[in-house]
Amino acid sequence: MNKQNLLQCIDGLKNYKNNNKLNDKLKRYNTGKIKHLKQLAFHMCNKKNRWVFGGNRSGKTECGAVETVWLARGIHPFKQNKKDVQIWVVSLSTQVQRDVAQSKVLSYLNKNWIKEIVMLSGRKDSPENGIIDYITIYNVFGGISKIGFKSCDQGREKFQGTSLDYVWFDEEPPEDIYKECKMRILDKCGEVYGTMTPLKGLTWVYNVIYLNDAQDNEVWCEFMEWADNPYLSEKEIKSLTATLSESELQARRYGKFMSNGGQVYSEFDESINVIEPFYIPIEWYDNISIDPGLNNPLSAHWYAVDYDNNVYVIAEIYEAKQTVEYHANKIRQICERLNWHKASNGMYSAIIDSAANQKTLASSKSVSELFYDNGILVNPKVNKDLYSGINRVKSYLKNAQGVAKLFIFKNCVNMIREIKGYFWGNNDAPIKRDDHAMDDLRYYIMNRPENVAPKPHKTAIQKDKERLIKKLKYNK
């Protein structure tokens, strides 16, 4: 959460705390001191498809229940409120509904807000002990909102026909039910939000939401872990951590997706290593790294380094089934836009996979020669050692002191997608799939000298410029 959002958050919570139409538990939720920043980031997000991946007891279900009550009552401190809101709360089963989502929602509702409770089973004067069908609630704008409870074990057919404003998924639903619920919000331009612990591994949620393989601008996700929840005991966290295996720990504490082999770059933290683009001075420009491809995607990224040896990935090309001439032209266009430096011969230069020295079936020249003919001077002398390269990249994502030295601009979507989906396979080697950006990143990092000293002799002008740049960066 950046500084501007934090200030907005404080203002919103001040107004929220003074709202006399809240119950005591809602007033206590994130009022006063700002405590659970990940919950606040979720509530402030304006995307239409937002998800929290959290460990057990990380606070994910709590924020889903509060979001639901805020929207139904028309008292959301960060969104445009409306009346007559229709919401579904979707659980895995009726028993889980009763014990988790239904219980949480009821705990945030005052009895005088409730117009009617309709039960599937049990007594309406004791709804917490039965299974609720729906609750109608008095909205502060004078309308009546409806919170309906659904369970995935009912099957997809039970999710048809209704027009909705919002759907909350408490834990991961089957994909067909997710798609059916997306249809239910279509005519109202509604929203879906989910809170879950990814215990099932690399399911459809991993691809559709976490990797966002469709590059949907409305998809947003956040990870919550035990340390993010200020109400958990540090002693209990330490004790429970010691009893879990590494794979269980990644899922149940950190809310991370796990395959059988685990994520190669487990050090990657999207909230830290991915940043908003900002102005990069020419003095920081370093090199371009290319993993060539003709039928497969060609991946090229532009790298910059500041005076503290932080590496920034600032631009990318990622495209398949194109010629070298096409790619060279795209590289020149980006270089011209960035005012990128040229080699002594007046050409733009880059490092490239040594396989580029091989001749293609369609040409008597190698890929390196073809790039040269099209105005790009490529150097194929790169260190391709896989394991050394992976370890070097890991140290940039998070060094021994726990500090990140590698930052990827948010617009480099293919590198971000690949790094999140890069997993170990058999024989202690990464799965050879969608790894083109991972290769060019490794070539670049391995091309940098180890223990490189910071750039020397910063002038007063350089220091002033860097201070202004970082001020702009952190104030966005």
C-alpha positions as CSV (number, residue, x, y, z in Angstrom):
1,M,0.0,0.0,0.0
2,N,1.6,3.3,-1.1
3,K,1.6,6.6,0.8
4,Q,-1.3,8.1,-1.1
5,N,-3.5,5.1,-0.6
6,L,-2.6,5.0,3.1
7,L,-3.7,8.6,3.5
8,Q,-7.0,7.9,1.8
9,C,-7.4,4.9,4.0
10,I,-7.0,7.0,7.2
11,D,-9.5,9.5,6.0
12,G,-12.0,6.8,5.1
13,L,-11.6,5.1,8.5
14,K,-12.1,8.4,10.4
15,N,-15.4,8.9,8.7
16,Y,-16.3,5.3,9.2
17,K,-15.5,5.3,12.9
18,N,-17.9,8.2,13.4
19,N,-20.8,6.4,11.7
20,N,-23.5,5.8,14.3
21,K,-25.1,3.2,12.1
22,L,-22.5,0.6,12.9
23,N,-22.6,-2.2,15.4
24,D,-19.8,-2.5,18.0
25,K,-18.0,-5.3,16.2
26,L,-17.9,-3.3,12.9
27,K,-16.7,-0.3,14.7
28,R,-13.8,-2.3,16.1
29,Y,-12.9,-3.7,12.7
30,N,-9.8,-1.8,11.6
31,T,-10.7,1.4,13.3
32,G,-8.4,3.5,15.4
33,K,-4.9,2.4,14.7
34,I,-4.3,0.9,11.2
35,K,-3.6,-2.7,11.9
36,H,-4.2,-5.3,9.2
37,L,-3.0,-3.5,6.1
38,K,-3.7,-6.4,3.8
39,Q,-7.4,-6.3,4.8
40,L,-7.5,-2.6,4.0
41,A,-5.8,-3.1,0.7
42,F,-8.5,-5.6,-0.2
43,H,-11.4,-3.3,0.9
44,M,-9.8,-0.3,-1.0
45,C,-9.3,-2.2,-4.3
46,N,-11.7,-1.1,-7.0
47,K,-11.2,-4.1,-9.3
48,K,-14.3,-6.2,-10.2
49,N,-12.6,-9.5,-9.6
50,R,-10.5,-9.5,-6.4
51,W,-9.2,-12.3,-4.3
52,V,-7.3,-12.9,-1.0
53,F,-5.1,-16.0,-0.8
54,G,-4.4,-16.4,2.8
55,G,-3.2,-18.9,5.3
56,N,-5.5,-20.3,8.0
57,R,-6.3,-17.6,10.6
58,S,-4.7,-14.9,8.5
59,G,-7.9,-12.8,8.6
60,K,-9.1,-13.5,5.0
61,T,-12.6,-14.7,5.9
62,E,-13.1,-11.8,8.3
63,C,-12.5,-9.2,5.5
64,G,-14.8,-11.2,3.2
65,A,-17.7,-11.0,5.7
66,V,-17.1,-7.4,6.5
67,E,-17.1,-6.5,2.8
68,T,-20.4,-8.3,2.4
69,V,-22.1,-6.5,5.3
70,W,-20.7,-3.1,4.2
71,L,-22.0,-3.6,0.7
72,A,-25.4,-4.9,1.8
73,R,-25.9,-2.0,4.3
74,G,-24.6,0.6,1.9
75,I,-21.9,1.8,4.4
76,H,-18.7,0.8,2.6
77,P,-16.1,3.5,3.5
78,F,-14.1,3.2,0.2
79,K,-16.7,2.5,-2.5
80,Q,-19.7,4.0,-4.2
81,N,-22.6,2.6,-2.1
82,K,-26.1,1.8,-3.5
83,K,-29.4,0.4,-2.3
84,D,-31.3,-2.8,-3.0
85,V,-28.1,-4.8,-3.2
86,Q,-28.2,-8.5,-4.2
87,I,-25.3,-10.7,-2.9
88,W,-24.5,-14.4,-2.9
89,V,-22.2,-15.9,-0.3
90,V,-20.9,-19.2,-1.8
91,S,-19.4,-21.9,0.5
92,L,-18.2,-25.4,-0.3
93,S,-21.0,-27.1,1.6
94,T,-23.9,-26.2,3.8
95,Q,-22.0,-27.3,6.9
96,V,-19.1,-25.1,6.0
97,Q,-21.6,-22.3,5.3
98,R,-23.1,-22.6,8.8
99,D,-19.7,-22.8,10.6
100,V,-17.8,-20.2,8.7
101,A,-19.2,-17.6,6.3
102,Q,-22.8,-17.6,7.7
103,S,-21.4,-17.3,11.3
104,K,-19.1,-14.4,10.3
105,V,-21.8,-12.4,8.5
106,L,-24.3,-12.8,11.4
107,S,-21.7,-11.6,13.8
108,Y,-21.4,-8.2,12.0
109,L,-25.2,-7.7,11.7
110,N,-27.3,-5.9,14.3
111,K,-30.7,-7.5,14.8
112,N,-32.5,-4.3,14.0
113,W,-30.9,-4.2,10.6
114,I,-32.5,-7.6,9.6
115,K,-35.9,-7.5,8.0
116,E,-36.3,-11.2,7.5
117,I,-34.3,-14.5,7.7
118,V,-35.5,-17.5,5.6
119,M,-34.1,-20.8,6.7
120,L,-33.3,-24.0,4.7
121,S,-33.2,-25.8,8.0
122,G,-33.4,-24.9,11.7
123,R,-35.2,-22.1,13.5
124,K,-35.1,-18.4,12.4
125,D,-35.0,-17.3,16.0
126,S,-31.7,-19.2,16.3
127,P,-30.2,-18.8,12.7
128,E,-26.6,-19.5,13.8
129,N,-27.5,-23.1,14.6
130,G,-29.3,-23.8,11.2
131,I,-28.7,-23.3,7.5
132,I,-29.8,-19.9,6.2
133,D,-31.3,-19.6,2.7
134,Y,-31.2,-15.8,2.7
135,I,-31.3,-12.7,4.8
136,T,-33.0,-9.4,3.9
137,I,-31.4,-6.3,5.4
138,Y,-32.5,-2.6,5.7
139,N,-30.1,-0.6,3.5
140,V,-29.2,2.9,4.8
141,F,-30.4,4.4,1.5
142,G,-34.0,3.2,2.2
143,G,-33.9,0.0,0.1
144,I,-33.8,-3.7,1.1
145,S,-30.7,-5.7,0.4
146,K,-30.6,-9.5,0.2
147,I,-27.7,-11.8,1.2
148,G,-28.3,-15.3,-0.2
149,F,-26.3,-18.3,0.9
150,K,-25.3,-21.0,-1.6
151,S,-23.2,-24.1,-1.4
152,C,-21.1,-25.7,-4.1
153,D,-22.4,-29.2,-3.3
154,Q,-25.8,-28.1,-4.7
155,G,-24.3,-28.2,-8.2
156,R,-24.1,-25.6,-11.0
157,E,-27.8,-25.7,-11.9
158,K,-28.7,-24.1,-8.5
159,F,-26.6,-21.1,-9.5
160,Q,-28.6,-20.2,-12.6
161,G,-31.2,-17.4,-13.3
162,T,-30.6,-14.7,-10.7
163,S,-29.3,-11.2,-11.3
164,L,-26.7,-10.2,-8.7
165,D,-24.5,-7.2,-7.7
166,Y,-21.9,-9.2,-5.8
167,V,-20.7,-12.7,-5.2
168,W,-18.4,-13.7,-2.3
169,F,-16.6,-17.1,-2.7
170,D,-15.5,-18.3,0.8
171,E,-12.9,-20.8,-0.3
172,E,-12.3,-22.1,-3.8
173,P,-15.4,-23.0,-5.8
174,P,-15.4,-25.5,-8.8
175,E,-14.7,-23.6,-12.0
176,D,-18.1,-24.2,-13.5
177,I,-19.8,-22.6,-10.5
178,Y,-17.4,-19.7,-10.7
179,K,-18.2,-19.2,-14.4
180,E,-22.0,-19.4,-13.7
181,C,-21.7,-16.8,-11.0
182,K,-19.8,-14.5,-13.4
183,M,-22.9,-14.7,-15.6
184,R,-25.1,-13.7,-12.7
185,I,-23.4,-10.3,-12.3
186,L,-23.1,-9.5,-16.0
187,D,-26.2,-7.3,-16.4
188,K,-25.5,-5.3,-13.3
189,C,-21.8,-4.8,-14.0
190,G,-21.3,-6.5,-10.7
191,E,-18.2,-7.8,-8.8
192,V,-16.9,-11.1,-7.4
193,Y,-14.5,-11.5,-4.6
194,G,-13.0,-14.5,-3.0
195,T,-11.1,-15.5,0.2
196,M,-9.4,-18.8,0.2
197,T,-6.4,-21.0,1.3
198,P,-5.0,-22.7,-1.8
199,L,-4.8,-26.2,-0.5
200,K,-5.8,-27.9,-3.8
201,G,-2.6,-27.0,-5.6
202,L,-2.4,-25.5,-9.1
203,T,-6.1,-25.5,-10.0
204,W,-8.0,-23.1,-12.3
205,V,-7.7,-20.3,-9.7
206,Y,-4.0,-20.5,-10.0
207,N,-4.2,-19.9,-13.8
208,V,-7.2,-17.6,-14.0
209,I,-6.7,-15.4,-11.0
210,Y,-3.1,-15.7,-9.7
211,L,-1.3,-15.9,-13.1
212,N,-4.1,-14.0,-14.8
213,D,-3.3,-15.8,-18.0
214,A,-6.1,-13.8,-19.8
215,Q,-4.4,-10.5,-18.7
216,D,-7.7,-9.2,-17.4
217,N,-7.2,-5.7,-16.0
218,E,-10.1,-6.3,-13.5
219,V,-8.4,-9.2,-11.8
220,W,-6.5,-8.4,-8.5
221,C,-5.1,-10.7,-5.8
222,E,-3.3,-10.3,-2.5
223,F,-1.6,-12.8,-0.1
224,M,-2.1,-12.8,3.6
225,E,0.0,-14.7,6.1
226,W,0.0,-15.2,9.9
227,A,2.4,-12.3,10.4
228,D,0.0,-9.9,8.7
229,N,-2.7,-10.6,11.3
230,P,-1.8,-8.4,14.3
231,Y,-4.2,-10.4,16.6
232,L,-2.3,-13.7,16.4
233,S,0.2,-14.6,19.1
234,E,3.9,-14.6,18.0
235,K,4.5,-17.5,20.4
236,E,1.7,-19.5,18.8
237,I,2.9,-18.7,15.3
238,K,6.4,-19.9,16.1
239,S,5.1,-23.1,17.8
240,L,2.8,-24.1,15.0
241,T,5.4,-23.2,12.3
242,A,7.7,-25.8,13.8
243,T,5.1,-28.6,13.4
244,L,4.4,-28.1,9.7
245,S,6.2,-29.4,6.6
246,E,7.5,-26.9,4.1
247,S,4.7,-27.5,1.7
248,E,2.1,-27.3,4.4
249,L,3.7,-24.1,5.7
250,Q,3.6,-22.4,2.3
251,A,-0.1,-23.1,2.0
252,R,-1.4,-22.9,5.5
253,R,0.7,-20.0,6.7
254,Y,1.5,-18.0,3.6
255,G,-1.5,-18.9,1.4
256,K,0.9,-19.9,-1.4
257,F,0.0,-22.2,-4.3
258,M,2.1,-25.3,-4.3
259,S,2.9,-28.0,-6.9
260,N,4.6,-31.3,-6.0
261,G,8.0,-29.7,-6.6
262,G,7.3,-26.2,-5.3
263,Q,7.9,-22.8,-6.8
264,V,11.4,-22.1,-8.1
265,Y,11.4,-18.5,-7.0
266,S,9.6,-18.8,-3.7
267,E,11.4,-15.6,-2.6
268,F,9.3,-13.6,-5.1
269,D,6.8,-11.3,-3.4
270,E,4.5,-9.5,-5.9
271,S,3.8,-6.7,-3.3
272,I,7.6,-6.0,-3.1
273,N,9.2,-7.1,-6.4
274,V,6.6,-5.7,-8.7
275,I,6.3,-1.9,-8.7
276,E,4.6,0.9,-10.6
277,P,6.6,2.3,-13.5
278,F,8.5,5.5,-12.8
279,Y,10.9,7.7,-14.6
280,I,14.3,6.0,-15.1
281,P,17.3,8.3,-15.8
282,I,19.5,7.5,-18.7
283,E,22.5,6.9,-16.4
284,W,20.7,3.9,-15.0
285,Y,20.3,2.1,-18.3
286,D,22.3,-1.1,-18.4
287,N,21.5,-3.8,-21.0
288,I,18.9,-5.7,-23.0
289,S,18.6,-9.5,-22.6
290,I,16.9,-11.7,-25.3
291,D,15.7,-15.3,-25.3
292,P,15.1,-15.8,-29.0
293,G,12.1,-17.5,-30.5
294,L,10.4,-17.8,-33.9
295,N,7.6,-20.3,-33.4
296,N,8.0,-20.0,-29.6
297,P,7.8,-16.5,-28.0
298,L,10.8,-14.2,-28.2
299,S,11.3,-12.7,-24.8
300,A,13.3,-9.4,-24.5
301,H,13.6,-7.2,-21.5
302,W,15.3,-3.9,-20.8
303,Y,17.3,-3.7,-17.5
304,A,18.4,-0.6,-15.5
305,V,20.6,-0.4,-12.4
306,D,20.5,2.5,-9.8
307,Y,23.5,3.7,-7.7
308,D,22.7,1.2,-5.0
309,N,22.8,-1.8,-7.4
310,N,19.0,-2.3,-7.5
311,V,18.0,-3.8,-10.8
312,Y,14.9,-2.7,-12.6
313,V,13.1,-4.5,-15.4
314,I,11.5,-1.6,-17.2
315,A,10.2,-2.8,-20.6
316,E,9.5,-6.0,-22.5
317,I,8.7,-7.7,-25.8
318,Y,7.1,-11.1,-25.7
319,E,5.7,-12.4,-28.9
320,A,5.6,-15.7,-30.9
321,K,5.5,-16.6,-34.6
322,Q,7.3,-13.5,-35.9
323,T,10.5,-13.0,-37.9
324,V,13.8,-11.7,-36.7
325,E,13.2,-8.6,-38.8
326,Y,9.9,-8.0,-37.0
327,H,11.5,-8.4,-33.5
328,A,14.5,-6.2,-34.4
329,N,12.1,-3.5,-35.5
330,K,10.1,-3.7,-32.2
331,I,13.4,-3.6,-30.2
332,R,14.5,-0.4,-32.1
333,Q,11.1,1.2,-31.4
334,I,11.3,0.6,-27.7
335,C,14.9,1.8,-27.6
336,E,14.0,5.0,-29.4
337,R,11.1,5.6,-27.0
338,L,13.3,5.1,-24.0
339,N,16.2,7.1,-25.6
340,W,18.3,3.9,-25.0
341,H,22.1,4.1,-25.4
342,K,23.9,2.7,-28.5
343,A,27.1,0.8,-29.0
344,S,30.2,2.5,-30.4
345,N,29.2,1.4,-33.9
346,G,25.9,3.2,-33.6
347,M,23.7,0.1,-33.2
348,Y,21.6,-1.0,-30.3
349,S,23.2,-3.9,-28.4
350,A,21.9,-6.8,-26.3
351,I,22.9,-10.1,-24.9
352,I,21.3,-13.3,-26.3
353,D,21.1,-17.0,-25.7
354,S,24.1,-18.7,-27.3
355,A,21.8,-20.9,-29.3
356,A,21.3,-17.8,-31.5
357,N,24.6,-18.7,-33.2
358,Q,22.9,-21.7,-34.8
359,K,21.5,-21.3,-38.3
360,T,17.8,-21.6,-38.8
361,L,16.2,-24.0,-41.3
362,A,14.8,-21.0,-43.2
363,S,18.1,-19.1,-43.6
364,S,21.7,-19.7,-44.3
365,K,22.5,-17.2,-41.5
366,S,22.3,-17.6,-37.8
367,V,19.8,-15.7,-35.6
368,S,22.7,-13.6,-34.3
369,E,23.7,-12.7,-37.9
370,L,20.1,-11.9,-38.8
371,F,19.7,-9.6,-35.8
372,Y,22.9,-7.8,-36.9
373,D,21.6,-7.4,-40.4
374,N,18.5,-5.8,-38.9
375,G,20.5,-3.3,-36.8
376,I,20.8,-5.1,-33.4
377,L,24.2,-6.1,-32.2
378,V,23.8,-9.2,-30.1
379,N,26.4,-10.8,-27.8
380,P,25.8,-14.6,-27.5
381,K,28.5,-15.1,-24.9
382,V,26.3,-15.6,-21.9
383,N,26.7,-17.9,-18.9
384,K,23.8,-20.3,-19.2
385,D,24.5,-22.4,-16.0
386,L,21.0,-23.2,-14.8
387,Y,21.5,-23.7,-11.1
388,S,24.0,-21.0,-10.6
389,G,21.7,-18.6,-12.5
390,I,18.7,-19.6,-10.4
391,N,20.6,-19.0,-7.2
392,R,21.8,-15.6,-8.4
393,V,18.2,-14.5,-9.3
394,K,17.0,-15.7,-5.9
395,S,19.6,-13.5,-4.2
396,Y,18.3,-10.5,-6.2
397,L,14.7,-11.3,-5.3
398,K,15.7,-11.4,-1.6
399,N,19.3,-11.3,-0.4
400,A,20.7,-12.7,2.8
401,Q,19.5,-9.7,4.7
402,G,16.0,-10.2,3.4
403,V,16.2,-7.1,1.2
404,A,15.0,-7.1,-2.4
405,K,17.4,-5.9,-5.2
406,L,15.2,-6.8,-8.2
407,F,12.2,-4.8,-9.1
408,I,9.9,-5.5,-12.1
409,F,7.7,-2.8,-13.6
410,K,4.1,-3.7,-13.5
411,N,3.8,-3.4,-17.3
412,C,6.2,-6.3,-17.8
413,V,3.2,-8.7,-17.4
414,N,4.8,-11.7,-19.1
415,M,7.8,-11.8,-16.8
416,I,5.6,-11.5,-13.8
417,R,3.3,-14.3,-15.1
418,E,6.2,-16.6,-15.7
419,I,8.0,-16.0,-12.4
420,K,4.8,-16.8,-10.6
421,G,4.3,-20.0,-12.6
422,Y,7.9,-21.3,-12.6
423,F,7.9,-24.6,-10.7
424,W,10.4,-27.4,-10.0
425,G,9.7,-30.7,-11.9
426,N,11.4,-34.0,-11.8
427,N,15.2,-34.5,-11.4
428,D,15.5,-31.2,-9.5
429,A,15.0,-29.2,-12.7
430,P,12.4,-26.5,-13.4
431,I,9.5,-27.6,-15.6
432,K,10.4,-26.6,-19.2
433,R,7.2,-24.6,-19.9
434,D,6.6,-20.9,-20.3
435,D,10.1,-20.0,-19.2
436,H,11.3,-17.6,-21.9
437,A,11.3,-14.6,-19.7
438,M,12.9,-16.6,-16.9
439,D,15.8,-17.5,-19.3
440,D,16.5,-13.9,-20.4
441,L,16.3,-12.8,-16.8
442,R,18.9,-15.4,-15.8
443,Y,21.2,-14.5,-18.7
444,Y,21.1,-10.9,-17.6
445,I,21.7,-11.6,-13.9
446,M,24.6,-14.0,-14.7
447,N,26.1,-11.4,-17.1
448,R,26.5,-9.0,-14.2
449,P,29.7,-9.4,-12.2
450,E,29.3,-10.8,-8.8
451,N,29.7,-8.5,-5.8
452,V,29.6,-5.6,-8.2
453,A,30.5,-2.3,-6.5
454,P,28.1,0.6,-6.5
455,K,28.5,3.1,-9.2
456,P,31.2,5.5,-8.0
457,H,31.4,9.2,-7.7
458,K,27.9,10.4,-7.6
459,T,27.8,14.1,-8.3
460,A,25.7,16.5,-6.4
461,I,23.3,16.8,-9.4
462,Q,23.1,13.0,-9.6
463,K,22.3,12.7,-5.9
464,D,19.6,15.4,-6.2
465,K,18.1,13.7,-9.2
466,E,18.1,10.3,-7.6
467,R,16.4,11.8,-4.4
468,L,13.7,13.4,-6.5
469,I,13.1,10.2,-8.5
470,K,12.7,8.1,-5.4
471,K,10.4,10.7,-3.9
472,L,8.2,10.5,-7.0
473,K,8.4,6.7,-7.0
474,Y,7.2,6.3,-3.4
475,N,4.6,9.0,-3.5
476,K,2.7,7.3,-6.4
